[in-house]
Amino acid sequence: MEFKDYYAVLGVERSASADEVKRAYRKLARKYHPDVSKEADASDRIKEINEAWAVIGDPEKRAAYDALGDRWRAGEEFRPPPDWGTGFEFSGGAPEQDFSDFFASLFGAMRGGMGGAGRGPMGGMAGRMGSRMFDDLGAGAGSGRGRAFRMRGEDHHARIAIDLEDSFGGATREITLRAPQRDADGTVRLEERTLSVRIPAGIREGQQIRLAGQGAPGVGAEPGDLYLEVQFRPHRHFRLEGGDLYLRLPVAPWEAALGAVVKAPTPSGTVEVSIPAGSQSGRKLRLKGRGLPGRMPGDLYLVLEVLLPAADSERARRLYETMARELAFDPRRSLGV
């Protein structure tokens, strides 16, 4: 995926004011509008211009895009940083145009208010895992009376990263969110706020936690809500697939060949497992129900990896030489070579 320099697309500097960006967009939109443009690439250009405007013309997206820094150049190979999107607080939803993969990788989850099948880091799992939400503080709704104008505040959305262990026992965590704020002179800056969030036991990646009343303030009515989409931080031992966990379990050659009982870590504690005799690297041992908890708990798969001792001493070398002579083992027999 190639990095897109949206400032270069619109022909403005990164320091350009909101008015300068708007003027540049309008000028290019008139020039390349497919109904009036004579340019051969007008259709592709207007799509690119509209995409740049959707980001640089939006204070929230512009602030998030600027947070990437200026170390990338247009056309360079790009992958979002692993923690991209975590802690950014957005309002509203993304435009419905079919923009590029680059746009989707940064802002895709904002499409449809975080609940859709956006491909970006803030929502790719949400569409696949379902729309179950965990209500943290209650609905906070009210009917209201009177003739005065009333408007409920807009909902906000953010993505947070938690530890895998938080899903097993539940937890309360302090999270810091960064929300773009526009000053009186039009300057956009990132403002931080810290919230205490209850992580429900059994939550899965892509599901949401609802903080009632923590969205935008209303006009004579209740504020909007804040929806936090959960992702798990990379774990040093476990790999997550849906509700199942995978662990690479090293075993010695004699444990794999003869069978053994060894200890293996799980998120809820150490267990003893039996290694069947004759096991090879790649064999999977299933521990039912030891994955993520829930009404249908996941499983834990132990993937065996046979590790060889180093031949770093005279005695070790002699043992390997004895094995080579007496076992007559040909690991490439199945290849016919």
Salt bridges, closest charged atoms under 4 A:
ASP35 OD2 - HIS33 ND1 3.73
GLU48 OE1 - ARG45 NH1 3.05
ASP58 OD2 - LYS61 NZ 3.32
ASP66 OD1 - ARG14 NH2 3.57
ASP66 OD2 - ARG62 NE 4.00
GLU77 OE2 - ARG79 NH1 3.16
GLU89 OE2 - HIS156 ND1 2.68
GLU89 OE2 - ARG193 NH2 2.72
ASP101 OD1 - ARG119 NH1 2.66
ASP135 OD2 - ARG210 NH1 2.84
ASP136 OD2 - ARG198 NE 3.96
ASP155 OD1 - ARG152 NH1 2.95
ASP163 OD1 - ARG233 NH1 3.04
GLU165 OE2 - HIS235 NE2 2.71
ASP166 OD1 - ARG173 NH2 2.72
ASP183 OD1 - ARG189 NE 2.63
GLU191 OE2 - ARG189 NH1 3.02
ASP225 OD2 - ARG152 NH2 3.03
ASP225 OD2 - ARG210 NE 2.98
GLU241 OE2 - ARG239 NH1 2.26
ASP299 OD2 - ARG286 NE 2.88
GLU305 OE1 - ARG248 NH1 2.30
GLU314 OE1 - ARG317 NH2 2.89
GLU314 OE2 - ARG318 NH1 3.94
